[in-house]
């Protein structure tokens, strides 16, 4: 195009292409060359003088900073042997930053022109501006294997631990990575098949003893069949994706949306904003915006990306790694709402009154730009009077309005009475070598509850919107607990001297009353655990059966499409319902919603079991060095074969087998959920405080075994060995009378 574009055409280009707004990009777009560039520069200055371009710059120009994960192109090695690269998505107007790539021993060799996805760390005081660590080479997706290394004269072999992988892998001498015979290793394919048709491999990482902590999560991933390698076509699709522009979207880049996540968050898929409602008919009300990454823009129905995402169902999180639902090009880059970077989103504007009740909502498909990526700690510290340099400037205009809106939502929550369980999350912390360094309670701030309530409100809005439009979708369903589980909970409550009344339609308010009565008592943890065990497991379904735990009539998952396939389905349903594009819910998907719901409910449970098994193994490995030590805890379960104890220090669960309870015979009373000593009449019940000695710790299975030392401060007497046979009837009767007496005494206390 030789003719100089009009000012309107230039502004429209900037609007539609927020990532290509430098003078060079504009000149290239309109075919402007040579001396005509001087005329273009004059027009741009005029636009700036008139105020148009200045406004556009504030709206569309990115900060002079790269996102934490980005695509680089390798330039060349410097004379000093340093590997330099340039960012392919630099949006700043200043000098393009210099990136130094820091290769690790296991990284593949990189050459000039290679494109890589890398994690960046900004540096100061150096000749380069960023240091990068390779995530992977774009377009390269070698097969990986986890197995036991068997050394031989030629190098060695890898025997895969995955039962579905029948063939061994050959490793040459120069590709063993120093692996020793019998070590667990992670390797990748290094070339075509060698002799006997076996694939060749090179060792990427030595994990050591197969029972060592560093191997725990990888073994769980393989044992539970969680897919952890993306097929080549999936990687190719992801690598071909480009950042979305403003076309057919609502421009939300003026909104000061921020992300608030844990400090170790691997992605940022939700952003929030709140302000006072200026509607005179809503005095004291608030407007809340929740913007969610528009994953549906990139993951289209029927694509290779979609097939793999559906297969995985969700991301799986472990203490040392994550198995993502989407490739890192999407999950850590294009679909992550990085600070200062334009990102496509689906957002909902919600209006609430002064009491936190939602008055209305409106969904849009937009383009946003996060004003800041903050952590829960930063936000809470700012509200507590200690803002840092990043949160401080946002305190009055962004953070305080969010807390004001949250205060109103908290009032509505109190009236609604969702289930109020108090189950602190324990966090396993690992060293660089994969060993457990500590197990602690994860800190929980008001900032956590703020985000939770905003997400719940957005999920409710999504369900209501699609219901009103009679659109198919997947609901998040949580049914009422079955009567038999409630009876068990009632017995646990009675044993603790508490009450869960019968003969009424159960509501969460009744369970909350029980939880409240147990609060600040020795029975608090066991009542919370028993209430959780009484609940049915939530699942996905195309039919709406309500959400008992949240006390909501309709609920859908909308806020995490990066890590849950159900949310992607809801996003597509919203796209179709609003006519936003061709990437909505397809007729084939609608026909298969029942099957999809069952599948992703199953994959969710699979991940939960794998994550739990991994934590158990880490805890067992952590405690294996403390055999013989004494610990305090509470009885968390009783069975015919022994007593389960949850330790106070780590939250680890272990078994006191029947043989470790003493020499006397213990009678198991299934109805009351107790053990009764035949000689002493001692009653062992849920919730009792105990001291135990660690007798066994098996990292491979995650099992712990204890010896019982005392119950409620009283030493456990050792009965005679002759009592190990059939329990004398009079002793059982005495124990039962004692239990009945304790029950009557507890009833008088309540009265």
C-alpha positions in Angstrom: 0.0 0.0 0.0 1.7 3.2 -1.2 -0.9 5.7 0.0 -0.5 7.0 3.5 -3.3 5.7 5.7 -5.8 8.1 7.3 -5.7 8.9 11.0 -8.8 6.8 11.5 -7.2 3.8 9.8 -4.1 4.1 12.0 -6.2 4.3 15.2 -8.3 1.3 14.0 -5.2 -0.7 13.4 -3.9 0.0 16.9 -7.2 -1.0 18.3 -7.5 -4.3 16.4 -3.8 -5.2 16.8 -2.7 -4.3 20.4 0.5 -6.4 20.1 1.7 -4.6 16.9 1.6 -0.9 17.7 5.1 0.3 17.1 5.9 2.7 14.2 7.7 -0.2 12.5 4.6 -2.5 12.9 2.3 0.2 11.5 4.6 0.9 8.6 4.8 -2.8 7.7 1.0 -3.2 8.0 0.3 -0.4 5.5 3.2 -1.1 3.2 5.0 2.2 4.0 8.6 2.3 2.9 11.5 4.7 2.4 10.7 8.5 2.6 7.0 7.8 3.3 8.0 6.7 6.8 8.8 10.4 7.6 5.2 11.3 6.7 3.9 8.4 8.9 6.0 9.8 11.8 4.4 13.2 11.2 0.9 11.8 11.3 1.6 9.9 14.5 2.9 13.1 16.1 -0.3 14.9 15.1 -2.4 12.2 16.6 -0.4 12.5 19.8 -0.8 16.3 19.8 -4.5 15.9 19.3 -4.7 13.6 22.3 -5.9 10.5 20.3 -2.7 8.5 20.3 -1.9 9.4 23.9 -5.2 7.9 24.9 -4.5 5.0 22.8 -1.0 4.6 24.2 -2.4 4.4 27.7 -5.0 2.0 26.6 -3.1 -0.3 24.3 0.6 0.0 24.9 2.2 -2.7 27.1 4.7 -1.9 29.8 8.4 -2.0 29.0 8.5 -5.5 30.4 8.3 -9.1 29.2 5.8 -11.6 30.6 7.3 -14.4 32.9 6.8 -17.0 30.2 7.4 -16.1 26.5 8.8 -17.3 23.2 12.4 -16.5 22.3 14.5 -16.9 19.2 18.2 -17.9 19.7 20.6 -15.4 18.2 24.0 -16.9 18.6 26.8 -17.7 21.0 28.9 -14.7 22.0 32.7 -14.9 22.0 32.5 -15.6 25.7 30.2 -18.6 25.1 27.0 -16.9 26.3 23.7 -17.9 24.6 21.7 -14.8 23.7 18.1 -14.6 22.5 15.5 -12.1 21.4 11.8 -12.0 22.4 9.4 -12.6 19.6 6.5 -10.8 21.3 8.1 -7.6 22.5 5.5 -4.9 22.7 7.5 -2.1 24.2 8.6 1.1 22.5 12.1 1.2 24.0 15.1 -0.8 23.1 14.4 -4.5 22.7 15.7 -6.3 25.8 18.6 -8.7 25.7 17.9 -12.2 27.1 20.6 -14.6 28.2 19.6 -18.3 28.1 21.1 -20.3 30.9 21.1 -23.9 29.7 21.1 -26.8 32.1 23.0 -30.1 31.7 19.9 -32.0 30.6 18.8 -29.4 28.0 19.1 -30.1 24.3 21.7 -28.3 22.3 20.4 -25.0 21.0 21.5 -23.3 17.8 21.0 -20.0 16.0 17.4 -19.6 14.8 15.9 -22.1 17.3 12.6 -20.9 18.8 12.0 -21.8 22.5 9.4 -21.3 25.2 11.2 -20.1 28.2 10.7 -18.8 31.8 12.2 -15.4 32.4 13.8 -13.7 35.4 14.5 -10.0 35.2 18.0 -9.0 36.3 19.7 -5.7 37.0 23.3 -4.5 36.8 24.1 -6.8 33.9 24.7 -6.3 30.2 21.5 -8.4 29.6 18.0 -7.6 30.9 16.6 -11.1 31.5 17.9 -14.6 32.2 15.9 -17.5 30.7 15.4 -21.2 31.5 14.3 -23.5 28.7 10.8 -24.9 29.1 11.0 -26.7 25.7 12.1 -26.1 22.1 9.2 -25.0 19.9 8.3 -27.8 17.5 10.3 -30.4 19.4 8.3 -33.0 21.4 10.5 -36.1 22.0 8.9 -39.0 23.8 9.7 -39.5 27.4 9.9 -42.5 29.6 10.2 -43.2 33.4 11.9 -46.3 34.3 14.7 -48.2 36.2 18.2 -47.9 34.7 20.1 -51.2 34.2 23.7 -50.6 33.5 25.8 -52.7 31.0 29.0 -52.4 29.1 27.4 -50.5 26.2 25.8 -48.0 28.4 22.6 -49.4 29.7 18.8 -50.0 29.3 15.8 -48.4 30.8 13.0 -50.7 32.0 9.8 -48.6 32.0 7.7 -48.6 35.2 4.5 -48.1 33.1 2.9 -51.5 32.6 1.6 -50.3 29.2 5.1 -49.7 27.9 6.4 -53.1 27.0 9.7 -52.3 25.3 12.9 -51.4 27.0 15.0 -48.4 25.9 18.7 -48.4 24.9 21.0 -45.9 26.4 24.5 -45.3 24.9 27.6 -44.6 27.2 27.5 -40.9 26.5 23.8 -40.5 27.3 23.5 -42.1 30.7 23.9 -38.8 32.6 25.9 -40.7 35.2 22.9 -42.9 36.2 23.8 -45.9 38.4 22.3 -49.4 38.1 18.9 -49.6 39.8 18.2 -45.9 39.8 14.9 -44.5 38.7 15.5 -42.1 35.7 13.5 -39.9 33.4 14.7 -40.1 29.8 13.7 -38.9 26.4 14.0 -40.5 23.0 17.4 -39.7 21.5 17.1 -41.1 18.0 15.8 -43.9 15.8 15.5 -47.5 17.0 18.8 -49.3 17.5 19.5 -53.0 17.5 16.6 -55.3 18.0 14.3 -52.4 17.2 14.5 -50.9 20.6 14.2 -47.1 20.8 17.3 -45.1 21.9 17.1 -42.7 24.8 19.2 -40.3 26.8 18.8 -39.7 30.6 17.3 -36.3 31.5 17.1 -36.7 35.2 18.4 -39.1 37.8 15.7 -39.7 40.4 17.7 -42.1 42.5 16.1 -44.7 44.7 12.6 -45.5 43.3 11.3 -45.1 46.8 13.0 -41.7 47.3 10.9 -38.5 47.6 12.0 -37.1 44.2 10.3 -40.1 42.5 7.1 -40.0 44.4 4.9 -37.9 42.2 6.1 -39.4 38.9 5.3 -42.9 40.2 1.8 -41.8 41.2 1.3 -40.2 37.8 2.1 -43.4 36.0 0.4 -45.7 38.5 -2.9 -43.9 38.1 -2.7 -43.5 34.3 -2.6 -39.7 34.3 -1.4 -38.6 30.8 1.7 -36.6 31.2 3.0 -36.3 27.6 1.4 -34.2 24.9 1.1 -35.8 21.4 3.1 -34.0 18.7 0.0 -32.7 16.9 -1.2 -31.1 20.2 2.2 -29.3 20.7 2.2 -28.2 17.1 -1.3 -26.7 17.4 -0.3 -24.9 20.6 2.9 -23.5 19.1 1.0 -22.2 16.1 -1.3 -20.0 18.2 -0.9 -16.2 18.2 -2.1 -13.6 20.7 -5.7 -12.6 20.2 -6.6 -9.0 19.1 -9.6 -6.8 19.8 -11.7 -7.9 16.8 -15.3 -8.7 17.8 -14.4 -8.1 21.5 -15.3 -5.6 24.1 -12.3 -3.5 25.1 -11.8 -3.9 28.8 -8.2 -2.7 29.0 -9.1 0.5 30.8 -10.4 -1.6 33.7 -8.0 -2.0 36.6 -8.5 -5.8 36.8 -5.9 -7.5 38.9 -5.0 -11.2 39.5 -4.6 -12.4 43.1 -3.0 -15.9 43.5 -0.7 -17.9 45.7 3.0 -17.0 45.5 3.8 -20.2 43.7 0.9 -20.0 41.2 1.7 -21.7 37.9 -1.0 -19.8 35.9 -3.3 -16.8 36.3 -6.7 -17.5 34.9 -9.0 -15.1 36.8 -8.9 -11.4 37.5 -11.1 -9.2 39.6 -12.2 -5.6 40.1 -14.8 -3.9 42.3 -16.1 -0.4 42.7 -19.1 1.4 44.4 -22.2 1.3 42.2 -23.1 4.7 40.9 -26.7 3.7 40.3 -28.9 5.9 42.6 -31.4 3.1 42.9 -28.7 0.9 44.5 -27.4 2.9 47.5 -24.4 1.2 49.2 -24.2 -1.3 46.4 -21.2 -2.6 44.4 -20.2 -3.6 40.9 -17.9 -6.6 40.7 -16.1 -7.7 37.6 -14.7 -11.2 37.2 -12.6 -11.8 34.0 -11.6 -15.3 33.0 -9.0 -16.4 30.4 -10.7 -17.1 27.1 -9.4 -20.6 26.6 -12.1 -21.4 24.1 -10.6 -19.0 21.6 -7.5 -21.2 21.3 -9.0 -24.7 22.1 -11.6 -25.3 19.4 -14.1 -28.2 19.4 -12.7 -31.3 17.6 -9.1 -30.0 17.5 -6.2 -32.0 18.7 -5.9 -29.6 21.7 -9.5 -30.2 22.5 -9.2 -34.0 22.3 -6.2 -34.1 24.6 -7.7 -31.6 27.1 -10.9 -33.7 27.3 -8.8 -36.8 27.8 -7.0 -35.3 30.7 -10.2 -33.7 32.1 -8.2 -31.4 34.5 -4.8 -30.5 35.6 -3.2 -32.5 38.4 -1.2 -30.8 41.1 1.6 -32.3 43.2 4.1 -30.8 45.7 6.9 -30.8 43.1 5.2 -30.5 39.7 2.0 -30.0 37.8 0.5 -32.1 35.0 -1.4 -29.5 33.0 -4.5 -30.0 31.0 -3.1 -27.7 28.3 0.4 -27.3 26.9 2.6 -24.7 28.5 2.4 -22.4 25.4 -1.3 -21.9 26.5 -1.4 -22.6 30.2 1.6 -20.6 31.1 1.6 -18.0 28.3 -1.3 -17.1 26.0 -4.1 -18.1 28.4 -2.4 -16.8 31.5 -3.5 -13.2 32.5 0.0 -11.9 32.9 0.5 -8.4 34.2 0.5 -5.7 31.6 -0.1 -8.1 28.6 -3.3 -8.0 26.5 -5.2 -11.2 26.9 -8.6 -12.4 25.6 -11.2 -13.1 28.3 -14.8 -13.8 29.0 -15.9 -11.4 31.8 -19.0 -10.9 33.8 -20.1 -7.6 35.4 -22.2 -8.2 38.5 -24.3 -5.7 40.4 -24.9 -6.5 44.1 -26.8 -4.5 46.7 -25.5 -3.3 50.1 -26.5 -6.7 51.6 -24.5 -8.7 49.0 -27.5 -10.0 47.0 -26.9 -10.1 43.3 -29.3 -7.8 41.4 -28.1 -8.6 37.9 -25.2 -9.5 35.7 -23.9 -9.1 32.1 -21.4 -11.3 30.3 -19.0 -9.9 27.6 -16.3 -11.4 25.5 -13.4 -9.0 25.8 -9.7 -8.1 25.7 -8.2 -7.2 29.1 -4.9 -6.2 30.5 -4.1 -7.1 34.1 -3.0 -4.0 36.1 -1.0 -6.1 38.5 -0.3 -9.7 39.4 -0.5 -9.8 43.2 -0.2 -12.6 45.8 -2.6 -13.2 48.7 0.1 -12.2 51.1 0.7 -8.9 49.3 -3.0 -8.0 49.3 -3.6 -8.9 52.9 -0.5 -7.1 54.0 -1.6 -3.9 52.2 -5.0 -4.1 54.0 -3.3 -4.7 57.3 -1.3 -1.5 56.9 2.0 -2.8 55.4 1.7 -2.4 51.6 4.7 -3.0 49.5 5.8 -1.0 46.5 3.6 -3.0 44.2 0.3 -3.2 46.2 0.6 0.3 47.8 -0.4 2.4 44.7 -3.4 0.1 44.2 -4.6 0.1 47.8 -7.2 2.9 47.7 -8.6 2.6 44.2 -8.4 -1.2 43.7 -7.9 -3.2 46.8 -10.1 -1.4 49.3 -13.1 -1.5 47.0 -12.7 -5.2 46.6 -12.7 -5.7 50.4 -15.8 -3.5 50.6 -17.6 -5.6 48.1 -16.4 -8.8 49.9 -17.9 -7.5 53.2 -21.3 -7.3 51.5 -20.9 -10.8 49.9 -19.9 -12.1 53.4 -23.3 -10.9 54.7 -25.1 -12.8 52.0 -23.0 -15.9 52.6 -24.0 -15.8 56.3 -27.7 -15.7 55.4 -27.3 -18.4 52.9 -25.4 -20.7 55.3 -23.1 -22.8 53.0 -21.4 -25.6 54.8 -18.7 -24.0 57.0 -16.1 -26.7 57.4 -12.8 -25.8 59.1 -10.2 -28.1 57.6 -6.8 -26.4 57.4 -4.8 -27.3 54.4 -1.4 -28.8 55.1 1.3 -27.8 52.6 4.2 -30.2 51.9 7.4 -28.2 51.2 10.3 -29.8 49.3 14.0 -29.0 48.9 15.6 -28.8 45.4 16.5 -32.5 45.8 12.8 -33.4 46.3 13.0 -34.1 50.0 10.4 -32.9 52.4 11.7 -30.0 54.5 8.5 -29.2 56.4 4.8 -29.9 56.6 2.9 -26.8 57.7 -0.6 -25.4 57.7 -1.1 -23.2 54.7 -1.9 -19.6 55.8 -5.4 -18.5 55.1 -6.2 -14.8 54.8 -9.3 -12.7 54.2 -7.9 -12.2 50.7 -8.5 -15.9 50.0 -12.1 -15.7 51.1 -12.5 -12.5 48.9 -11.5 -14.4 45.8 -13.5 -17.4 46.7 -16.7 -15.4 47.1 -16.1 -13.5 43.8 -15.6 -16.8 42.0 -18.7 -18.4 43.5 -20.8 -15.4 42.5 -19.4 -15.6 38.9 -20.1 -19.3 38.8 -23.7 -18.7 39.9 -24.1 -16.0 37.3 -22.9 -18.4 34.6 -25.4 -21.1 35.6 -28.2 -18.6 35.8 -27.4 -17.0 32.5 -27.3 -20.3 30.6 -30.5 -21.5 32.4 -32.3 -18.4 31.4 -31.2 -18.8 27.8 -32.2 -22.5 27.9 -28.7 -23.5 26.8 -27.2 -26.9 27.5 -24.3 -26.9 30.0 -22.6 -28.9 32.7 -23.6 -28.2 36.3 -21.5 -28.8 39.3 -23.7 -31.0 41.4 -23.5 -31.7 45.1 -26.3 -33.8 46.4 -27.5 -34.2 50.0 -25.8 -36.7 52.2 -27.5 -40.2 52.4 -29.4 -41.1 55.6 -26.9 -43.9 56.6 -24.0 -41.4 56.6 -26.0 -38.9 58.6 -26.7 -41.6 61.2 -23.0 -42.3 61.5 -22.3 -38.5 61.9 -25.0 -38.3 64.5 -23.4 -41.1 66.5 -20.0 -39.4 66.4 -21.6 -36.2 67.6 -23.4 -38.0 70.4 -20.1 -39.6 71.5 -18.7 -36.1 71.8 -21.7 -34.9 73.8 -23.1 -32.9 70.8 -26.4 -33.1 68.9 -27.4 -33.4 65.3 -31.2 -33.5 65.5 -33.4 -36.0 63.7 -36.8 -35.7 62.0 -36.3 -32.7 59.9 -35.3 -31.8 56.3 -31.6 -31.4 56.5 -30.1 -28.1 55.7 -26.5 -26.9 55.8 -27.5 -24.6 58.7 -28.1 -27.7 60.9 -24.6 -29.0 60.1 -23.1 -25.6 60.7 -24.8 -25.5 64.2 -23.1 -28.8 65.0 -19.7 -27.5 63.7 -20.1 -24.3 65.7 -20.8 -26.2 68.9 -17.7 -28.3 68.4 -15.5 -25.2 67.7 -12.7 -24.5 70.2 -13.2 -27.9 71.8 -11.1 -31.1 71.5 -13.7 -32.5 69.3 -13.5 -29.8 66.6 -11.3 -31.7 64.1 -13.1 -35.0 64.4 -16.5 -33.4 63.9 -15.2 -31.5 60.9 -13.7 -34.7 59.4 -16.8 -36.7 60.1 -19.0 -34.1 58.6 -16.9 -34.1 55.4 -17.0 -37.9 55.3 -20.8 -37.7 55.5 -21.0 -35.6 52.3 -21.5 -37.1 48.9 -18.8 -36.4 46.3 -19.5 -33.5 43.9 -19.7 -34.3 40.2 -20.6 -32.9 36.8 -23.9 -33.4 35.1 -26.0 -31.8 32.3 -29.0 -31.9 34.8 -29.3 -29.5 37.6 -29.7 -31.2 41.0 -28.4 -28.2 43.0 -25.3 -27.7 45.2 -26.0 -28.8 48.8 -22.7 -27.8 50.3 -22.8 -24.2 48.9 -26.6 -24.0 49.5 -27.2 -23.0 45.9 -30.0 -23.9 43.5 -27.8 -23.8 40.4 -24.0 -23.8 40.2 -21.6 -24.2 37.3 -17.8 -24.1 37.0 -16.8 -21.1 34.9 -13.7 -19.6 36.5 -10.8 -22.1 35.7 -10.9 -23.2 32.1 -7.1 -23.5 32.0 -7.2 -26.4 34.5 -10.8 -27.8 34.2 -12.5 -29.1 31.1 -15.9 -28.5 32.6 -15.3 -24.7 32.7 -14.3 -24.8 29.0 -17.7 -26.4 28.2 -19.4 -23.6 30.1 -17.4 -21.0 28.2 -18.4 -22.6 24.9 -22.0 -22.6 26.0 -21.8 -18.9 26.8 -20.2 -18.2 23.4 -23.0 -20.0 21.6 -25.8 -18.5 23.7 -24.5 -15.0 23.0 -23.6 -15.6 19.3 -20.0 -14.5 19.9 -18.4 -16.7 17.3 -18.0 -20.1 15.7 -16.0 -21.6 18.6 -18.9 -22.3 20.9 -20.6 -25.5 22.0 -21.0 -27.8 19.0 -24.0 -30.0 18.3 -21.8 -33.1 18.7 -20.7 -31.9 22.2 -24.2 -31.2 23.2 -25.2 -34.8 22.3 -22.3 -36.2 24.4 -22.7 -34.0 27.5 -23.7 -37.0 29.6 -20.6 -39.0 28.6 -18.4 -36.0 29.0 -19.7 -35.3 32.5 -19.1 -38.8 33.6 -15.6 -38.9 32.1 -14.4 -35.6 33.7 -15.9 -36.6 37.0 -13.8 -39.7 36.8 -10.6 -37.9 35.8 -11.2 -35.5 38.7 -11.4 -38.4 41.2 -8.3 -40.0 39.6 -6.3 -36.8 40.2 -7.5 -36.5 43.8 -6.4 -40.1 44.5 -3.0 -39.6 42.9 -2.5 -36.3 44.7 -3.5 -37.9 48.1 -1.3 -41.0 47.5 1.6 -38.7 46.7 1.2 -36.6 49.9 1.0 -39.9 51.9 4.2 -41.1 50.4 6.0 -37.8 51.0 4.8 -37.8 54.6 5.9 -41.4 55.1 9.4 -40.6 53.6 9.6 -37.5 55.8 8.7 -39.5 59.0 10.9 -42.5 58.1 13.8 -40.8 59.7 12.0 -40.4 63.0 11.2 -44.1 63.8 10.8 -44.6 67.5 9.7 -41.0 68.2 6.5 -40.1 70.1 3.8 -38.0 68.6 0.5 -36.6 69.8 -2.7 -36.9 67.7 -6.4 -37.8 67.7 -8.2 -41.0 66.9 -9.7 -40.4 63.4 -11.1 -43.8 62.6 -11.9 -47.2 64.2 -12.1 -50.5 62.5 -12.2 -54.2 63.5 -8.4 -54.5 62.8 -7.2 -51.3 64.7 -7.4 -47.6 65.3 -6.5 -44.8 62.8 -4.6 -41.8 64.3 -4.1 -38.4 62.7 -0.9 -36.7 63.9 -1.1 -33.1 65.2 2.3 -32.1 63.8 1.9 -33.2 60.1 -1.7 -34.3 59.7 -0.4 -37.7 58.6 -2.7 -40.7 59.1 -1.5 -44.0 60.4 -2.8 -47.2 61.9 -2.4 -48.6 65.4 -3.0 -52.3 64.6 -5.0 -54.3 67.1 -1.9 -56.1 68.3 -0.4 -52.8 69.4 -3.3 -51.9 71.7 -2.1 -54.1 74.5 -2.5 -57.8 75.4 -6.3 -57.6 76.3 -9.0 -58.4 73.8 -10.9 -55.4 72.3 -14.5 -55.9 71.2 -15.5 -53.8 68.1 -18.9 -52.2 68.5 -19.9 -51.3 64.9 -23.1 -49.5 66.0 -21.3 -47.1 68.3 -18.0 -47.1 66.4 -15.9 -48.0 69.5 -13.5 -50.6 70.8 -14.1 -51.9 74.3 -11.4 -53.6 76.4 -12.4 -57.0 77.7 -10.2 -56.8 80.8 -10.2 -53.1 81.6 -13.6 -52.0 80.2 -11.6 -49.2 78.5 -13.5 -47.5 75.6 -11.6 -46.3 72.6 -13.6 -43.8 70.6 -13.3 -41.2 67.8 -11.8 -37.9 68.7 -9.8 -39.1 71.8 -6.4 -37.6 72.2 -3.6 -40.1 72.1 0.2 -40.3 72.2 1.7 -42.8 69.8 5.2 -44.1 68.9 6.1 -44.4 65.3 6.8 -48.1 64.6 6.9 -48.3 60.8 7.0 -45.9 57.9 6.9 -47.2 54.3 7.6 -44.5 51.7 6.8 -46.8 48.8 3.2 -47.4 50.0 2.8 -44.3 52.1 1.8 -46.4 55.1 2.5 -45.5 58.8 2.1 -47.8 61.8 2.1 -46.7 65.5 2.2 -48.2 68.9 -0.3 -46.7 71.3 1.2 -45.2 74.5 -1.6 -43.3 76.2 -5.3 -42.2 75.6 -6.4 -38.9 77.0 -3.3 -38.8 79.1 -3.8 -42.2 80.7 -1.2 -44.9 80.0 -2.6 -47.9 78.2 -2.5 -50.8 80.6 -1.1 -54.1 79.3 -3.6 -56.9 79.9 -2.7 -60.5 80.4 -1.9 -62.6 77.3 -4.6 -65.1 78.3 -7.2 -62.5 77.6 -6.5 -62.5 73.9 -9.2 -65.1 73.2 -13.0 -64.7 73.3 -14.0 -61.7 75.4 -15.7 -62.5 78.7 -19.4 -61.5 78.5 -19.4 -59.7 81.9 -16.6 -57.4 80.7 -18.5 -56.4 77.5 -21.6 -55.7 79.6 -19.6 -53.6 82.0 -18.1 -51.6 79.2 -21.5 -51.0 77.6 -23.0 -49.9 80.9 -20.1 -47.5 81.3 -20.6 -46.2 77.7 -24.3 -45.6 78.5 -23.5 -43.8 81.7 -21.1 -41.5 79.8 -23.8 -40.8 77.2 -26.4 -39.9 79.9 -23.9 -37.6 81.6 -23.2 -35.8 78.2 -27.0 -35.4 77.7 -27.4 -33.8 81.1 -24.5 -31.4 80.2 -26.3 -30.4 77.0 -29.5 -29.9 78.9 
